């Protein structure tokens, strides 16, 4: 089964080798047909501490690294 990849914005980089990424998803409300925005925060592993607050990053599912970290930052070759 393929691993999920999400795109979001870094909201915190205060912890060592960890960033907090806010991922926003948009969907249409089933009854009201209005576009709804929901966001969720994920903690991702950033081994080199390269990303700062405000950066747009891609994160990928991985095996649990700690109590709250289950995602790693995907480093693209094109970036």
PyMOL Python script that loads the backbone (N, CA, C, O; Angstrom):
from pymol import cmd

cmd.read_pdbstr("""\
ATOM      1  N   UNK A   1       0.837  -1.177   0.000  1.00  0.00           N
ATOM      2  CA  UNK A   1       0.000   0.000   0.000  1.00  0.00           C
ATOM      3  C   UNK A   1       0.889   1.250   0.000  1.00  0.00           C
ATOM      4  O   UNK A   1       1.823   1.344   0.796  1.00  0.00           O
ATOM      5  N   UNK A   2       0.601   2.210  -0.891  1.00  0.00           N
ATOM      6  CA  UNK A   2       1.452   3.396  -0.963  1.00  0.00           C
ATOM      7  C   UNK A   2       1.309   4.289   0.268  1.00  0.00           C
ATOM      8  O   UNK A   2       0.267   4.319   0.923  1.00  0.00           O
ATOM      9  N   UNK A   3       2.381   5.011   0.559  1.00  0.00           N
ATOM     10  CA  UNK A   3       2.370   5.904   1.708  1.00  0.00           C
ATOM     11  C   UNK A   3       1.752   7.235   1.296  1.00  0.00           C
ATOM     12  O   UNK A   3       1.971   7.721   0.186  1.00  0.00           O
ATOM     13  N   UNK A   4       0.976   7.815   2.208  1.00  0.00           N
ATOM     14  CA  UNK A   4       0.336   9.092   1.916  1.00  0.00           C
ATOM     15  C   UNK A   4       1.371  10.218   1.912  1.00  0.00           C
ATOM     16  O   UNK A   4       2.320  10.206   2.696  1.00  0.00           O
ATOM     17  N   UNK A   5       1.177  11.177   1.028  1.00  0.00           N
ATOM     18  CA  UNK A   5       2.010  12.372   0.980  1.00  0.00           C
ATOM     19  C   UNK A   5       1.079  13.575   1.073  1.00  0.00           C
ATOM     20  O   UNK A   5       0.129  13.692   0.299  1.00  0.00           O
ATOM     21  N   UNK A   6       1.352  14.468   2.023  1.00  0.00           N
ATOM     22  CA  UNK A   6       0.541  15.660   2.231  1.00  0.00           C
ATOM     23  C   UNK A   6       1.407  16.903   2.063  1.00  0.00           C
ATOM     24  O   UNK A   6       2.621  16.855   2.259  1.00  0.00           O
ATOM     25  N   UNK A   7       0.777  18.012   1.699  1.00  0.00           N
ATOM     26  CA  UNK A   7       1.471  19.283   1.552  1.00  0.00           C
ATOM     27  C   UNK A   7       0.916  20.259   2.571  1.00  0.00           C
ATOM     28  O   UNK A   7      -0.300  20.392   2.717  1.00  0.00           O
ATOM     29  N   UNK A   8       1.810  20.943   3.278  1.00  0.00           N
ATOM     30  CA  UNK A   8       1.364  21.883   4.296  1.00  0.00           C
ATOM     31  C   UNK A   8       2.406  22.950   4.574  1.00  0.00           C
ATOM     32  O   UNK A   8       3.448  23.022   3.922  1.00  0.00           O
ATOM     33  N   UNK A   9       2.088  23.784   5.573  1.00  0.00           N
ATOM     34  CA  UNK A   9       2.946  24.901   5.949  1.00  0.00           C
ATOM     35  C   UNK A   9       3.534  24.649   7.327  1.00  0.00           C
ATOM     36  O   UNK A   9       2.830  24.198   8.229  1.00  0.00           O
ATOM     37  N   UNK A  10       4.810  24.935   7.495  1.00  0.00           N
ATOM     38  CA  UNK A  10       5.477  24.756   8.790  1.00  0.00           C
ATOM     39  C   UNK A  10       4.977  25.843   9.747  1.00  0.00           C
ATOM     40  O   UNK A  10       5.052  27.034   9.441  1.00  0.00           O
ATOM     41  N   UNK A  11       4.466  25.419  10.909  1.00  0.00           N
ATOM     42  CA  UNK A  11       3.970  26.374  11.903  1.00  0.00           C
ATOM     43  C   UNK A  11       4.891  26.473  13.106  1.00  0.00           C
ATOM     44  O   UNK A  11       4.808  27.445  13.857  1.00  0.00           O
ATOM     45  N   UNK A  12       5.771  25.494  13.314  1.00  0.00           N
ATOM     46  CA  UNK A  12       6.706  25.541  14.438  1.00  0.00           C
ATOM     47  C   UNK A  12       7.945  24.725  14.101  1.00  0.00           C
ATOM     48  O   UNK A  12       7.863  23.658  13.494  1.00  0.00           O
ATOM     49  N   UNK A  13       9.106  25.257  14.513  1.00  0.00           N
ATOM     50  CA  UNK A  13      10.366  24.528  14.324  1.00  0.00           C
ATOM     51  C   UNK A  13      11.208  24.590  15.591  1.00  0.00           C
ATOM     52  O   UNK A  13      12.432  24.474  15.523  1.00  0.00           O
ATOM     53  N   UNK A  14      10.576  24.771  16.740  1.00  0.00           N
ATOM     54  CA  UNK A  14      11.282  24.967  17.995  1.00  0.00           C
ATOM     55  C   UNK A  14      11.956  23.694  18.516  1.00  0.00           C
ATOM     56  O   UNK A  14      12.975  23.778  19.200  1.00  0.00           O
ATOM     57  N   UNK A  15      11.408  22.531  18.205  1.00  0.00           N
ATOM     58  CA  UNK A  15      11.991  21.289  18.702  1.00  0.00           C
ATOM     59  C   UNK A  15      13.128  20.812  17.806  1.00  0.00           C
ATOM     60  O   UNK A  15      13.151  21.086  16.607  1.00  0.00           O
ATOM     61  N   UNK A  16      14.066  20.097  18.408  1.00  0.00           N
ATOM     62  CA  UNK A  16      15.208  19.565  17.670  1.00  0.00           C
ATOM     63  C   UNK A  16      14.754  18.420  16.763  1.00  0.00           C
ATOM     64  O   UNK A  16      14.128  17.469  17.229  1.00  0.00           O
ATOM     65  N   UNK A  17      15.068  18.512  15.476  1.00  0.00           N
ATOM     66  CA  UNK A  17      14.749  17.503  14.456  1.00  0.00           C
ATOM     67  C   UNK A  17      13.248  17.269  14.291  1.00  0.00           C
ATOM     68  O   UNK A  17      12.844  16.212  13.807  1.00  0.00           O
ATOM     69  N   UNK A  18      12.422  18.224  14.679  1.00  0.00           N
ATOM     70  CA  UNK A  18      10.971  18.076  14.543  1.00  0.00           C
ATOM     71  C   UNK A  18      10.369  19.389  14.079  1.00  0.00           C
ATOM     72  O   UNK A  18      10.745  20.460  14.555  1.00  0.00           O
ATOM     73  N   UNK A  19       9.427  19.297  13.141  1.00  0.00           N
ATOM     74  CA  UNK A  19       8.647  20.466  12.751  1.00  0.00           C
ATOM     75  C   UNK A  19       7.172  20.136  12.876  1.00  0.00           C
ATOM     76  O   UNK A  19       6.773  18.977  12.769  1.00  0.00           O
ATOM     77  N   UNK A  20       6.369  21.158  13.101  1.00  0.00           N
ATOM     78  CA  UNK A  20       4.921  21.002  13.130  1.00  0.00           C
ATOM     79  C   UNK A  20       4.385  21.560  11.818  1.00  0.00           C
ATOM     80  O   UNK A  20       4.665  22.704  11.461  1.00  0.00           O
ATOM     81  N   UNK A  21       3.613  20.747  11.105  1.00  0.00           N
ATOM     82  CA  UNK A  21       3.105  21.122   9.790  1.00  0.00           C
ATOM     83  C   UNK A  21       1.583  21.185   9.849  1.00  0.00           C
ATOM     84  O   UNK A  21       0.933  20.239  10.294  1.00  0.00           O
ATOM     85  N   UNK A  22       1.022  22.302   9.399  1.00  0.00           N
ATOM     86  CA  UNK A  22      -0.424  22.466   9.341  1.00  0.00           C
ATOM     87  C   UNK A  22      -0.878  22.161   7.920  1.00  0.00           C
ATOM     88  O   UNK A  22      -0.456  22.819   6.970  1.00  0.00           O
ATOM     89  N   UNK A  23      -1.745  21.155   7.781  1.00  0.00           N
ATOM     90  CA  UNK A  23      -2.242  20.726   6.474  1.00  0.00           C
ATOM     91  C   UNK A  23      -3.714  21.106   6.383  1.00  0.00           C
ATOM     92  O   UNK A  23      -4.519  20.725   7.233  1.00  0.00           O
ATOM     93  N   UNK A  24      -4.054  21.858   5.349  1.00  0.00           N
ATOM     94  CA  UNK A  24      -5.435  22.308   5.164  1.00  0.00           C
ATOM     95  C   UNK A  24      -6.097  21.489   4.071  1.00  0.00           C
ATOM     96  O   UNK A  24      -5.502  21.235   3.024  1.00  0.00           O
ATOM     97  N   UNK A  25      -7.334  21.078   4.324  1.00  0.00           N
ATOM     98  CA  UNK A  25      -8.086  20.383   3.283  1.00  0.00           C
ATOM     99  C   UNK A  25      -9.398  21.116   3.064  1.00  0.00           C
ATOM    100  O   UNK A  25      -9.972  21.665   4.004  1.00  0.00           O
ATOM    101  N   UNK A  26      -9.867  21.126   1.842  1.00  0.00           N
ATOM    102  CA  UNK A  26     -11.122  21.786   1.489  1.00  0.00           C
ATOM    103  C   UNK A  26     -12.076  20.746   0.933  1.00  0.00           C
ATOM    104  O   UNK A  26     -11.688  19.865   0.165  1.00  0.00           O
ATOM    105  N   UNK A  27     -13.327  20.866   1.336  1.00  0.00           N
ATOM    106  CA  UNK A  27     -14.343  19.954   0.831  1.00  0.00           C
ATOM    107  C   UNK A  27     -15.686  20.661   0.850  1.00  0.00           C
ATOM    108  O   UNK A  27     -15.861  21.675   1.525  1.00  0.00           O
ATOM    109  N   UNK A  28     -16.609  20.124   0.118  1.00  0.00           N
ATOM    110  CA  UNK A  28     -17.938  20.701   0.040  1.00  0.00           C
ATOM    111  C   UNK A  28     -18.829  20.060   1.095  1.00  0.00           C
ATOM    112  O   UNK A  28     -18.891  18.836   1.206  1.00  0.00           O
ATOM    113  N   UNK A  29     -19.523  20.899   1.873  1.00  0.00           N
ATOM    114  CA  UNK A  29     -20.422  20.396   2.904  1.00  0.00           C
ATOM    115  C   UNK A  29     -21.529  19.590   2.239  1.00  0.00           C
ATOM    116  O   UNK A  29     -22.102  20.041   1.247  1.00  0.00           O
ATOM    117  N   UNK A  30     -21.845  18.394   2.769  1.00  0.00           N
ATOM    118  CA  UNK A  30     -22.814  17.526   2.087  1.00  0.00           C
ATOM    119  C   UNK A  30     -24.223  18.108   1.986  1.00  0.00           C
ATOM    120  O   UNK A  30     -24.928  17.847   1.011  1.00  0.00           O
ATOM    121  N   UNK A  31     -24.633  18.879   2.964  1.00  0.00           N
ATOM    122  CA  UNK A  31     -25.999  19.413   2.946  1.00  0.00           C
ATOM    123  C   UNK A  31     -26.048  20.849   2.435  1.00  0.00           C
ATOM    124  O   UNK A  31     -26.891  21.183   1.603  1.00  0.00           O
ATOM    125  N   UNK A  32     -25.158  21.690   2.923  1.00  0.00           N
ATOM    126  CA  UNK A  32     -25.208  23.110   2.591  1.00  0.00           C
ATOM    127  C   UNK A  32     -24.494  23.456   1.289  1.00  0.00           C
ATOM    128  O   UNK A  32     -24.664  24.558   0.767  1.00  0.00           O
ATOM    129  N   UNK A  33     -23.697  22.531   0.759  1.00  0.00           N
ATOM    130  CA  UNK A  33     -22.948  22.728  -0.478  1.00  0.00           C
ATOM    131  C   UNK A  33     -21.997  23.925  -0.413  1.00  0.00           C
ATOM    132  O   UNK A  33     -21.673  24.525  -1.438  1.00  0.00           O
ATOM    133  N   UNK A  34     -21.557  24.261   0.787  1.00  0.00           N
ATOM    134  CA  UNK A  34     -20.603  25.347   0.993  1.00  0.00           C
ATOM    135  C   UNK A  34     -19.209  24.746   1.129  1.00  0.00           C
ATOM    136  O   UNK A  34     -19.050  23.670   1.706  1.00  0.00           O
ATOM    137  N   UNK A  35     -18.203  25.433   0.604  1.00  0.00           N
ATOM    138  CA  UNK A  35     -16.840  24.959   0.730  1.00  0.00           C
ATOM    139  C   UNK A  35     -16.355  25.178   2.163  1.00  0.00           C
ATOM    140  O   UNK A  35     -16.413  26.292   2.683  1.00  0.00           O
ATOM    141  N   UNK A  36     -15.879  24.109   2.792  1.00  0.00           N
ATOM    142  CA  UNK A  36     -15.435  24.150   4.181  1.00  0.00           C
ATOM    143  C   UNK A  36     -13.924  23.925   4.204  1.00  0.00           C
ATOM    144  O   UNK A  36     -13.406  23.061   3.496  1.00  0.00           O
ATOM    145  N   UNK A  37     -13.218  24.715   5.029  1.00  0.00           N
ATOM    146  CA  UNK A  37     -11.780  24.550   5.204  1.00  0.00           C
ATOM    147  C   UNK A  37     -11.518  23.967   6.578  1.00  0.00           C
ATOM    148  O   UNK A  37     -11.969  24.509   7.587  1.00  0.00           O
ATOM    149  N   UNK A  38     -10.783  22.854   6.617  1.00  0.00           N
ATOM    150  CA  UNK A  38     -10.379  22.253   7.882  1.00  0.00           C
ATOM    151  C   UNK A  38      -8.878  22.058   7.854  1.00  0.00           C
ATOM    152  O   UNK A  38      -8.307  21.721   6.817  1.00  0.00           O
ATOM    153  N   UNK A  39      -8.238  22.270   8.995  1.00  0.00           N
ATOM    154  CA  UNK A  39      -6.805  22.065   9.052  1.00  0.00           C
ATOM    155  C   UNK A  39      -6.470  21.122  10.189  1.00  0.00           C
ATOM    156  O   UNK A  39      -7.196  21.026  11.179  1.00  0.00           O
ATOM    157  N   UNK A  40      -5.360  20.429  10.026  1.00  0.00           N
ATOM    158  CA  UNK A  40      -4.894  19.490  11.023  1.00  0.00           C
ATOM    159  C   UNK A  40      -3.380  19.619  11.119  1.00  0.00           C
ATOM    160  O   UNK A  40      -2.707  19.845  10.113  1.00  0.00           O
ATOM    161  N   UNK A  41      -2.846  19.477  12.328  1.00  0.00           N
ATOM    162  CA  UNK A  41      -1.413  19.601  12.530  1.00  0.00           C
ATOM    163  C   UNK A  41      -0.771  18.223  12.637  1.00  0.00           C
ATOM    164  O   UNK A  41      -1.295  17.321  13.292  1.00  0.00           O
ATOM    165  N   UNK A  42       0.364  18.084  11.985  1.00  0.00           N
ATOM    166  CA  UNK A  42       1.144  16.860  12.033  1.00  0.00           C
ATOM    167  C   UNK A  42       2.553  17.217  12.487  1.00  0.00           C
ATOM    168  O   UNK A  42       3.063  18.280  12.134  1.00  0.00           O
ATOM    169  N   UNK A  43       3.185  16.345  13.262  1.00  0.00           N
ATOM    170  CA  UNK A  43       4.576  16.524  13.663  1.00  0.00           C
ATOM    171  C   UNK A  43       5.420  15.634  12.765  1.00  0.00           C
ATOM    172  O   UNK A  43       5.174  14.433  12.652  1.00  0.00           O
ATOM    173  N   UNK A  44       6.424  16.240  12.126  1.00  0.00           N
ATOM    174  CA  UNK A  44       7.228  15.523  11.146  1.00  0.00           C
ATOM    175  C   UNK A  44       8.708  15.588  11.500  1.00  0.00           C
ATOM    176  O   UNK A  44       9.172  16.542  12.124  1.00  0.00           O
ATOM    177  N   UNK A  45       9.435  14.559  11.092  1.00  0.00           N
ATOM    178  CA  UNK A  45      10.866  14.448  11.372  1.00  0.00           C
ATOM    179  C   UNK A  45      11.656  15.245  10.337  1.00  0.00           C
ATOM    180  O   UNK A  45      11.533  15.013   9.134  1.00  0.00           O
ATOM    181  N   UNK A  46      12.470  16.191  10.820  1.00  0.00           N
ATOM    182  CA  UNK A  46      13.338  17.010   9.972  1.00  0.00           C
ATOM    183  C   UNK A  46      14.762  16.822  10.496  1.00  0.00           C
ATOM    184  O   UNK A  46      15.203  17.562  11.376  1.00  0.00           O
ATOM    185  N   UNK A  47      15.470  15.849   9.965  1.00  0.00           N
ATOM    186  CA  UNK A  47      16.761  15.431  10.521  1.00  0.00           C
ATOM    187  C   UNK A  47      17.807  16.546  10.528  1.00  0.00           C
ATOM    188  O   UNK A  47      18.614  16.623  11.454  1.00  0.00           O
ATOM    189  N   UNK A  48      17.806  17.409   9.514  1.00  0.00           N
ATOM    190  CA  UNK A  48      18.852  18.431   9.395  1.00  0.00           C
ATOM    191  C   UNK A  48      18.422  19.803   9.893  1.00  0.00           C
ATOM    192  O   UNK A  48      19.197  20.754   9.794  1.00  0.00           O
ATOM    193  N   UNK A  49      17.222  19.934  10.421  1.00  0.00           N
ATOM    194  CA  UNK A  49      16.682  21.227  10.885  1.00  0.00           C
ATOM    195  C   UNK A  49      16.767  22.287   9.784  1.00  0.00           C
ATOM    196  O   UNK A  49      17.167  23.423  10.039  1.00  0.00           O
ATOM    197  N   UNK A  50      16.389  21.910   8.561  1.00  0.00           N
ATOM    198  CA  UNK A  50      16.527  22.818   7.425  1.00  0.00           C
ATOM    199  C   UNK A  50      15.308  23.709   7.222  1.00  0.00           C
ATOM    200  O   UNK A  50      15.437  24.784   6.637  1.00  0.00           O
ATOM    201  N   UNK A  51      14.136  23.302   7.682  1.00  0.00           N
ATOM    202  CA  UNK A  51      12.912  24.043   7.388  1.00  0.00           C
ATOM    203  C   UNK A  51      12.562  24.997   8.516  1.00  0.00           C
ATOM    204  O   UNK A  51      12.736  24.681   9.693  1.00  0.00           O
ATOM    205  N   UNK A  52      12.064  26.178   8.137  1.00  0.00           N
ATOM    206  CA  UNK A  52      11.715  27.220   9.099  1.00  0.00           C
ATOM    207  C   UNK A  52      10.219  27.531   8.997  1.00  0.00           C
ATOM    208  O   UNK A  52       9.544  27.072   8.076  1.00  0.00           O
ATOM    209  N   UNK A  53       9.715  28.309   9.948  1.00  0.00           N
ATOM    210  CA  UNK A  53       8.294  28.674   9.983  1.00  0.00           C
ATOM    211  C   UNK A  53       7.920  29.398   8.693  1.00  0.00           C
ATOM    212  O   UNK A  53       8.621  30.309   8.254  1.00  0.00           O
ATOM    213  N   UNK A  54       6.806  28.980   8.091  1.00  0.00           N
ATOM    214  CA  UNK A  54       6.322  29.607   6.868  1.00  0.00           C
ATOM    215  C   UNK A  54       6.664  28.847   5.605  1.00  0.00           C
ATOM    216  O   UNK A  54       6.084  29.113   4.552  1.00  0.00           O
ATOM    217  N   UNK A  55       7.599  27.899   5.685  1.00  0.00           N
ATOM    218  CA  UNK A  55       7.970  27.114   4.503  1.00  0.00           C
ATOM    219  C   UNK A  55       6.851  26.154   4.135  1.00  0.00           C
ATOM    220  O   UNK A  55       6.142  25.651   5.006  1.00  0.00           O
ATOM    221  N   UNK A  56       6.696  25.902   2.846  1.00  0.00           N
ATOM    222  CA  UNK A  56       5.754  24.890   2.365  1.00  0.00           C
ATOM    223  C   UNK A  56       6.533  23.601   2.161  1.00  0.00           C
ATOM    224  O   UNK A  56       7.536  23.577   1.449  1.00  0.00           O
ATOM    225  N   UNK A  57       6.060  22.521   2.796  1.00  0.00           N
ATOM    226  CA  UNK A  57       6.778  21.250   2.740  1.00  0.00           C
ATOM    227  C   UNK A  57       5.827  20.120   2.377  1.00  0.00           C
ATOM    228  O   UNK A  57       4.609  20.244   2.503  1.00  0.00           O
ATOM    229  N   UNK A  58       6.413  19.010   1.920  1.00  0.00           N
ATOM    230  CA  UNK A  58       5.661  17.779   1.678  1.00  0.00           C
ATOM    231  C   UNK A  58       6.092  16.770   2.727  1.00  0.00           C
ATOM    232  O   UNK A  58       7.286  16.597   2.970  1.00  0.00           O
ATOM    233  N   UNK A  59       5.128  16.102   3.353  1.00  0.00           N
ATOM    234  CA  UNK A  59       5.442  15.109   4.375  1.00  0.00           C
ATOM    235  C   UNK A  59       4.875  13.754   3.942  1.00  0.00           C
ATOM    236  O   UNK A  59       3.864  13.674   3.244  1.00  0.00           O
ATOM    237  N   UNK A  60       5.559  12.697   4.379  1.00  0.00           N
ATOM    238  CA  UNK A  60       5.181  11.334   3.994  1.00  0.00           C
ATOM    239  C   UNK A  60       5.062  10.469   5.235  1.00  0.00           C
ATOM    240  O   UNK A  60       5.824  10.620   6.191  1.00  0.00           O
ATOM    241  N   UNK A  61       4.095   9.560   5.207  1.00  0.00           N
ATOM    242  CA  UNK A  61       3.908   8.617   6.312  1.00  0.00           C
ATOM    243  C   UNK A  61       5.156   7.759   6.500  1.00  0.00           C
ATOM    244  O   UNK A  61       5.871   7.463   5.544  1.00  0.00           O
ATOM    245  N   UNK A  62       5.404   7.365   7.752  1.00  0.00           N
ATOM    246  CA  UNK A  62       6.521   6.467   8.028  1.00  0.00           C
ATOM    247  C   UNK A  62       6.206   5.691   9.305  1.00  0.00           C
ATOM    248  O   UNK A  62       5.169   5.899   9.934  1.00  0.00           O
ATOM    249  N   UNK A  63       7.106   4.808   9.669  1.00  0.00           N
ATOM    250  CA  UNK A  63       6.960   4.073  10.923  1.00  0.00           C
ATOM    251  C   UNK A  63       7.109   5.056  12.083  1.00  0.00           C
ATOM    252  O   UNK A  63       7.783   6.075  11.931  1.00  0.00           O
ATOM    253  N   UNK A  64       6.501   4.781  13.234  1.00  0.00           N
ATOM    254  CA  UNK A  64       6.591   5.708  14.361  1.00  0.00           C
ATOM    255  C   UNK A  64       8.044   5.979  14.768  1.00  0.00           C
ATOM    256  O   UNK A  64       8.835   5.056  14.962  1.00  0.00           O
ATOM    257  N   UNK A  65       8.372   7.270  14.890  1.00  0.00           N
ATOM    258  CA  UNK A  65       9.705   7.687  15.305  1.00  0.00           C
ATOM    259  C   UNK A  65       9.709   7.997  16.795  1.00  0.00           C
ATOM    260  O   UNK A  65      10.685   7.717  17.492  1.00  0.00           O
ATOM    261  N   UNK A  66       8.619   8.574  17.280  1.00  0.00           N
ATOM    262  CA  UNK A  66       8.480   8.870  18.706  1.00  0.00           C
ATOM    263  C   UNK A  66       6.997   8.767  19.054  1.00  0.00           C
ATOM    264  O   UNK A  66       6.204   8.244  18.271  1.00  0.00           O
ATOM    265  N   UNK A  67       6.634   9.264  20.218  1.00  0.00           N
ATOM    266  CA  UNK A  67       5.244   9.166  20.671  1.00  0.00           C
ATOM    267  C   UNK A  67       4.282   9.876  19.714  1.00  0.00           C
ATOM    268  O   UNK A  67       3.173   9.397  19.480  1.00  0.00           O
ATOM    269  N   UNK A  68       4.702  11.001  19.168  1.00  0.00           N
ATOM    270  CA  UNK A  68       3.795  11.792  18.322  1.00  0.00           C
ATOM    271  C   UNK A  68       4.221  11.880  16.859  1.00  0.00           C
ATOM    272  O   UNK A  68       3.428  12.321  16.027  1.00  0.00           O
ATOM    273  N   UNK A  69       5.449  11.476  16.515  1.00  0.00           N
ATOM    274  CA  UNK A  69       5.931  11.626  15.136  1.00  0.00           C
ATOM    275  C   UNK A  69       5.701  10.356  14.328  1.00  0.00           C
ATOM    276  O   UNK A  69       6.219   9.290  14.660  1.00  0.00           O
ATOM    277  N   UNK A  70       4.915  10.487  13.259  1.00  0.00           N
ATOM    278  CA  UNK A  70       4.676   9.388  12.322  1.00  0.00           C
ATOM    279  C   UNK A  70       4.864   9.846  10.880  1.00  0.00           C
ATOM    280  O   UNK A  70       4.441   9.154   9.954  1.00  0.00           O
ATOM    281  N   UNK A  71       5.491  10.998  10.677  1.00  0.00           N
ATOM    282  CA  UNK A  71       5.677  11.566   9.352  1.00  0.00           C
ATOM    283  C   UNK A  71       7.128  12.027   9.198  1.00  0.00           C
ATOM    284  O   UNK A  71       7.773  12.389  10.181  1.00  0.00           O
ATOM    285  N   UNK A  72       7.634  12.012   7.973  1.00  0.00           N
ATOM    286  CA  UNK A  72       8.960  12.562   7.670  1.00  0.00           C
ATOM    287  C   UNK A  72       8.815  13.564   6.529  1.00  0.00           C
ATOM    288  O   UNK A  72       7.885  13.484   5.726  1.00  0.00           O
ATOM    289  N   UNK A  73       9.742  14.499   6.474  1.00  0.00           N
ATOM    290  CA  UNK A  73       9.730  15.504   5.411  1.00  0.00           C
ATOM    291  C   UNK A  73      10.307  14.885   4.152  1.00  0.00           C
ATOM    292  O   UNK A  73      11.356  14.243   4.199  1.00  0.00           O
ATOM    293  N   UNK A  74       9.623  15.074   3.012  1.00  0.00           N
ATOM    294  CA  UNK A  74      10.091  14.568   1.734  1.00  0.00           C
ATOM    295  C   UNK A  74      10.955  15.651   1.100  1.00  0.00           C
ATOM    296  O   UNK A  74      10.501  16.776   0.891  1.00  0.00           O
ATOM    297  N   UNK A  75      12.205  15.303   0.795  1.00  0.00           N
ATOM    298  CA  UNK A  75      13.116  16.256   0.145  1.00  0.00           C
ATOM    299  C   UNK A  75      13.142  15.910  -1.316  1.00  0.00           C
ATOM    300  O   UNK A  75      13.624  14.847  -1.709  1.00  0.00           O
ATOM    301  N   UNK A  76      12.616  16.823  -2.134  1.00  0.00           N
ATOM    302  CA  UNK A  76      12.571  16.594  -3.584  1.00  0.00           C
ATOM    303  C   UNK A  76      13.915  16.916  -4.209  1.00  0.00           C
ATOM    304  O   UNK A  76      14.619  17.820  -3.758  1.00  0.00           O
ATOM    305  N   UNK A  77      14.269  16.170  -5.254  1.00  0.00           N
ATOM    306  CA  UNK A  77      15.520  16.424  -5.951  1.00  0.00           C
ATOM    307  C   UNK A  77      15.454  17.712  -6.740  1.00  0.00           C
ATOM    308  O   UNK A  77      16.493  18.305  -7.030  1.00  0.00           O
ATOM    309  N   UNK A  78      14.248  18.167  -7.101  1.00  0.00           N
ATOM    310  CA  UNK A  78      14.087  19.389  -7.899  1.00  0.00           C
ATOM    311  C   UNK A  78      14.211  20.638  -7.051  1.00  0.00           C
ATOM    312  O   UNK A  78      14.448  21.721  -7.587  1.00  0.00           O
ATOM    313  N   UNK A  79      14.056  20.514  -5.722  1.00  0.00           N
ATOM    314  CA  UNK A  79      14.074  21.702  -4.869  1.00  0.00           C
ATOM    315  C   UNK A  79      15.481  22.204  -4.626  1.00  0.00           C
ATOM    316  O   UNK A  79      15.669  23.199  -3.926  1.00  0.00           O
TER     317      UNK A  79
END
""", "prot")
cmd.dss("prot")
cmd.show_as("cartoon", "prot")
cmd.util.cbc("prot")
cmd.orient("prot")
